[in-house]
Amino acid sequence: MFSTSKRPEHGDDSYAAPGRAGSGTTIIARGVRVEGDFTSQGDVVIEGEVNGKIAASGLLTIGAEAKLRAEVKAENATIAGTVEGPVTVSKRLELKSSADVKGDILCETIVIEGGAMLQGRVDCVGGGETPAETS
């Protein structure tokens, strides 16, 4: 009646997050600094620093202590840290109360918690259009 699935032992890179067959989650941990362009076919969690360009085809999560000076592109994104640069999200963008964004935002849907700081222009394109189609 119930099935159990076991997660592979450490060192097995074939494990993918549930619901995203064939793609795992990339983590840029606190204390890690990335310079240059970064592209991921899956989800990305950033807790460290990134300077350059970021593109994620899945969910991009920017932690409360993360600092980005980057052009950001993602399918969905949650920002709790600091971002300096343009943010383009093809579906849903969520700014947490600790977010500090300095740059223009282009998205389909945006959710902004009280306390979030935003300096820039916001364009939300609904009705099935994606930001890429409007530029």
C-alpha positions, 0 to 999 in steps of 0.5 A: 500500500505504501511505497518507500523510496531511499535516497542514494548514499553520499557521493551519488550525484544522480539524486534529483529533487522530487518533481524535477526529473533529471535536474538537481539543486545547485547550492552556492553556500555562505562564504563562497564567492562566484565571479562570472556567468553562472547557468543552471538547468535546475533550481539554485540556492544562493547563500554566498556572493555572486558577481556577474550573470545568473540564469536558472531554469527552475527556482532561484532562491537568494538567501537573507545573507546573500549578496549579488551584483548580477544580472538575474534571470530565472523561471521563478525566484524568491529573494531574501538577500541583497541584489544589485542589478536587473531581475527578470523572472518569467513567472513568479517573483517573491521578495521577502521582508529582508530583501534589498533589491536595487535594479529594474524588475521584469516578471509575470507576478510579484509578491512583496512582503512588508519591509522589503526594499526595492529601488528600481522600476517594476514591470509585471506582464500578465495574461500569458505573456512572458517577459522575454516576449515583451522586450 
